Amino acid sequence: MKLSRIALAGGVAASTVLLIAGPAAAHVSVQPVGEAAKGGYATLNFKVPNERDQASTVKLEVNFPADHPLSSVTPQAVPGWDIKIDKSKLDKPLEVHGKKITEAVSKVTWTADDSEIAPGYFQQFPVSVGALPEDADQLVFKAVQTYDNKEVVRWIEEPTEGGEEPDSPAPVLKLSAASDDHHGGGAADDAKEGDDHKAADTAASTKETHAAASSSSSDTTARTLGIIGIVIGVAGVAFGVLAGRRRSA
């Protein structure tokens, strides 16, 4: 019975659509996977809870900040949901890796196809974004949630510093200090992988050196023993000849 309960708990925790714990913080929010460093790239999860007892969420619209446009926005496919990406022209082009970017994503919309967010559950919608601005401490993503009963909830109110949370707060992404590599955890993983490869190469080289030294030592020993054998053989022959001559005399 105990094992069955553990397996059931694990299955629920691993599912894509998860049961929400309660009404606390039950609004559309955004959280980075790892950190969201200024000037870097990050994967964001837009978390959408279903707050209605008699209706399911069938659409989510997320508006991207126009004051800090992002040159790269790539949503991850979510089973059962169609994705639409809207772009708009930039008043001031962005320069990324030596190229001028004249338009940026302004909105991403997820619409339920053969899926939905049922009452009591939430869904996460992942998006890879970058480069994050270096001159801002946070980004605000205004969101619109639509239910299958045609009800629309607008999560668009921007929170104020030191003030109470609005009734319909917009998702806010807090940015951390800029990292040296500007690529977040990915660069650290690459560096670790490179160190692992170097360690493996060093170990292989050391092994080959020991093998070569061992082989050389074995060859030297064999040669030495061979020479000693020859000397002993010659000495034996000489001793035999001398003994024969003494007998003859």
C-alpha positions as CSV (number, residue, x, y, z in Angstrom):
1,M,0.0,0.0,0.0
2,K,2.8,2.4,0.9
3,L,4.7,1.7,-2.3
4,S,1.5,2.3,-4.3
5,R,1.0,5.7,-2.7
6,I,4.6,6.7,-3.5
7,A,4.2,5.6,-7.1
8,L,0.9,7.6,-7.4
9,A,2.6,10.7,-5.9
10,G,5.5,10.4,-8.3
11,G,3.1,10.1,-11.3
12,V,1.2,13.2,-10.3
13,A,4.3,15.2,-9.8
14,A,5.7,14.2,-13.2
15,S,2.6,15.1,-15.2
16,T,2.6,18.2,-17.4
17,V,-0.8,19.4,-16.2
18,L,-0.6,19.6,-12.4
19,L,-3.2,19.9,-9.6
20,I,-2.9,23.3,-7.9
21,A,-2.4,23.3,-4.1
22,G,-4.9,26.0,-3.4
23,P,-6.1,29.5,-4.1
24,A,-2.9,31.2,-3.0
25,A,-1.0,32.9,-5.8
26,A,-3.6,31.5,-8.3
27,H,-2.8,33.9,-11.2
28,V,-0.8,33.7,-14.3
29,S,2.9,34.0,-13.4
30,V,6.4,33.7,-15.0
31,Q,9.4,31.9,-13.6
32,P,12.8,31.3,-15.2
33,V,14.4,27.8,-15.4
34,G,17.6,28.5,-13.5
35,E,18.4,32.2,-13.6
36,A,17.4,35.1,-15.9
37,A,20.6,37.2,-16.1
38,K,20.8,40.6,-17.7
39,G,22.2,40.4,-21.2
40,G,21.8,36.6,-21.3
41,Y,19.3,34.0,-22.5
42,A,16.8,32.1,-20.4
43,T,14.0,29.6,-20.6
44,L,10.8,31.0,-19.0
45,N,7.7,29.0,-17.8
46,F,4.4,30.8,-17.9
47,K,2.3,29.1,-15.3
48,V,-1.5,29.3,-15.8
49,P,-3.8,28.0,-13.1
50,N,-7.5,27.4,-13.7
51,E,-9.5,29.4,-11.1
52,R,-13.0,28.4,-12.1
53,D,-14.9,25.5,-10.8
54,Q,-17.2,25.1,-13.8
55,A,-15.0,26.2,-16.7
56,S,-11.7,25.2,-18.4
57,T,-9.0,27.4,-19.7
58,V,-8.7,27.2,-23.5
59,K,-6.5,30.1,-24.4
60,L,-3.5,32.1,-23.1
61,E,-2.1,35.3,-24.7
62,V,1.2,36.7,-23.4
63,N,2.3,40.2,-24.6
64,F,6.0,40.8,-24.6
65,P,7.4,44.2,-23.4
66,A,7.6,46.8,-26.2
67,D,10.0,48.9,-24.1
68,H,12.6,46.1,-24.0
69,P,12.0,44.0,-27.1
70,L,13.6,40.6,-27.3
71,S,15.4,39.5,-30.4
72,S,14.8,35.8,-29.8
73,V,11.6,34.3,-28.6
74,T,11.1,30.5,-29.2
75,P,8.1,28.7,-27.6
76,Q,8.3,25.0,-26.8
77,A,5.6,22.8,-28.3
78,V,2.9,21.9,-25.8
79,P,0.9,18.8,-26.6
80,G,-2.7,19.6,-27.4
81,W,-2.1,23.4,-27.9
82,D,-1.7,25.4,-31.0
83,I,0.9,28.3,-30.9
84,K,0.7,31.6,-32.8
85,I,3.5,34.1,-32.8
86,D,2.9,37.8,-33.6
87,K,5.7,40.2,-34.5
88,S,5.8,44.0,-34.8
89,K,8.2,46.5,-36.4
90,L,10.7,48.1,-34.1
91,D,11.0,51.9,-33.9
92,K,14.7,51.4,-33.1
93,P,16.4,48.3,-34.7
94,L,18.4,46.0,-32.5
95,E,21.9,44.9,-33.3
96,V,22.6,41.2,-32.4
97,H,25.8,39.5,-33.3
98,G,26.5,42.1,-36.0
99,K,23.0,41.9,-37.6
100,K,20.2,44.4,-37.4
101,I,16.9,43.1,-36.1
102,T,14.0,45.3,-37.4
103,E,11.1,43.3,-35.8
104,A,10.5,41.4,-32.6
105,V,7.9,39.1,-31.1
106,S,5.1,41.2,-29.6
107,K,2.7,38.4,-28.5
108,V,2.5,34.6,-28.2
109,T,-0.9,32.9,-28.1
110,W,-1.6,29.3,-27.0
111,T,-5.0,27.9,-28.0
112,A,-6.3,24.6,-26.9
113,D,-6.7,22.0,-29.7
114,D,-7.5,18.7,-28.1
115,S,-6.5,19.7,-24.6
116,E,-7.5,22.3,-21.9
117,I,-6.7,23.3,-18.3
118,A,-9.5,21.7,-16.3
119,P,-10.7,23.1,-12.9
120,G,-8.2,22.5,-10.1
121,Y,-5.2,22.2,-12.5
122,F,-2.5,24.3,-14.0
123,Q,-0.4,24.2,-17.1
124,Q,3.1,25.5,-17.9
125,F,4.0,27.1,-21.2
126,P,7.8,27.2,-21.8
127,V,9.5,29.9,-23.9
128,S,13.2,30.4,-24.7
129,V,14.1,34.1,-24.8
130,G,17.0,36.5,-25.2
131,A,18.9,38.6,-25.1
132,L,17.5,39.9,-21.9
133,P,18.0,43.7,-21.4
134,E,21.0,44.9,-19.4
135,D,19.3,48.2,-18.4
136,A,16.3,46.8,-16.6
137,D,15.7,45.0,-13.3
138,Q,12.5,43.3,-14.4
139,L,10.2,42.6,-17.4
140,V,6.4,42.7,-17.3
141,F,4.4,40.3,-19.5
142,K,0.8,41.2,-19.7
143,A,-1.4,38.1,-20.1
144,V,-5.0,37.3,-21.1
145,Q,-6.7,34.1,-20.0
146,T,-9.8,32.8,-21.8
147,Y,-12.2,30.1,-20.5
148,D,-14.5,27.9,-22.5
149,N,-17.5,29.7,-21.2
150,K,-16.2,32.8,-23.0
151,E,-15.0,34.5,-19.8
152,V,-11.8,36.5,-20.2
153,V,-9.5,37.4,-17.4
154,R,-6.8,40.1,-18.0
155,W,-3.7,39.8,-16.0
156,I,-2.4,43.2,-16.9
157,E,-2.0,45.3,-13.7
158,E,1.6,46.2,-13.0
159,P,2.7,45.9,-9.4
160,T,4.1,49.0,-7.6
161,E,7.2,48.8,-5.4
162,G,6.2,48.6,-1.8
163,G,2.5,48.5,-2.7
164,E,-0.1,45.8,-2.3
165,E,-0.5,43.2,-5.0
166,P,-3.1,44.2,-7.6
167,D,-6.3,42.1,-8.0
168,S,-5.1,41.0,-11.5
169,P,-1.3,41.3,-11.5
170,A,0.7,40.9,-14.7
171,P,3.4,38.3,-14.7
172,V,6.7,39.9,-13.7
173,L,10.2,38.4,-14.4
174,K,12.9,39.5,-12.0
175,L,16.4,39.8,-13.7
176,S,19.6,38.9,-11.9
177,A,23.0,40.5,-12.3
178,A,24.7,40.0,-15.6
179,S,26.9,36.9,-15.9
180,D,30.3,36.9,-17.6
181,D,29.3,34.5,-20.4
182,H,25.8,36.0,-21.0
183,H,24.4,32.5,-21.6
184,G,23.2,31.5,-18.2
185,G,23.6,27.9,-17.1
186,G,24.2,26.6,-20.6
187,A,27.8,28.0,-20.8
188,A,28.6,26.6,-17.4
189,D,27.4,23.2,-18.6
190,D,29.6,23.5,-21.7
191,A,32.6,24.5,-19.6
192,K,32.0,21.5,-17.3
193,E,31.7,19.2,-20.3
194,G,34.9,20.6,-21.7
195,D,36.7,20.0,-18.3
196,D,35.4,16.5,-18.3
197,H,36.8,15.9,-21.8
198,K,40.1,17.3,-20.8
199,A,40.2,15.1,-17.7
200,A,39.4,12.0,-19.8
201,D,42.1,12.9,-22.4
202,T,44.6,13.4,-19.6
203,A,43.7,10.1,-18.0
204,A,44.0,8.3,-21.4
205,S,47.4,10.0,-22.1
206,T,48.6,9.0,-18.6
207,K,47.5,5.4,-19.2
208,E,49.3,5.2,-22.5
209,T,52.5,6.6,-20.9
210,H,52.4,4.0,-18.2
211,A,51.7,1.3,-20.7
212,A,54.6,2.5,-22.9
213,A,56.9,2.7,-19.8
214,S,55.8,-0.8,-18.7
215,S,56.5,-2.2,-22.2
216,S,59.9,-0.5,-22.4
217,S,60.8,-1.9,-18.9
218,S,59.7,-5.4,-19.9
219,D,61.8,-5.2,-23.1
220,T,64.9,-4.1,-21.2
221,T,64.5,-6.9,-18.6
222,A,64.1,-9.4,-21.4
223,R,67.3,-8.2,-23.1
224,T,69.3,-8.2,-19.9
225,L,68.2,-11.8,-19.1
226,G,69.1,-12.8,-22.6
227,I,72.6,-11.4,-22.4
228,I,73.1,-13.0,-19.0
229,G,72.0,-16.3,-20.5
230,I,74.4,-16.0,-23.4
231,V,77.3,-15.2,-21.0
232,I,76.5,-18.2,-18.8
233,G,76.3,-20.4,-21.9
234,V,79.7,-19.3,-23.2
235,A,81.2,-19.7,-19.7
236,G,79.8,-23.2,-19.6
237,V,81.2,-24.1,-23.0
238,A,84.7,-22.7,-22.0
239,F,84.6,-24.7,-18.7
240,G,83.8,-27.8,-20.6
241,V,86.7,-27.4,-23.0
242,L,89.1,-26.7,-20.2
243,A,87.9,-29.8,-18.3
244,G,88.3,-32.0,-21.3
245,R,91.9,-30.8,-21.9
246,R,92.8,-31.5,-18.2
247,R,91.5,-35.1,-18.5
248,S,93.5,-35.6,-21.7
249,A,96.7,-34.3,-20.0
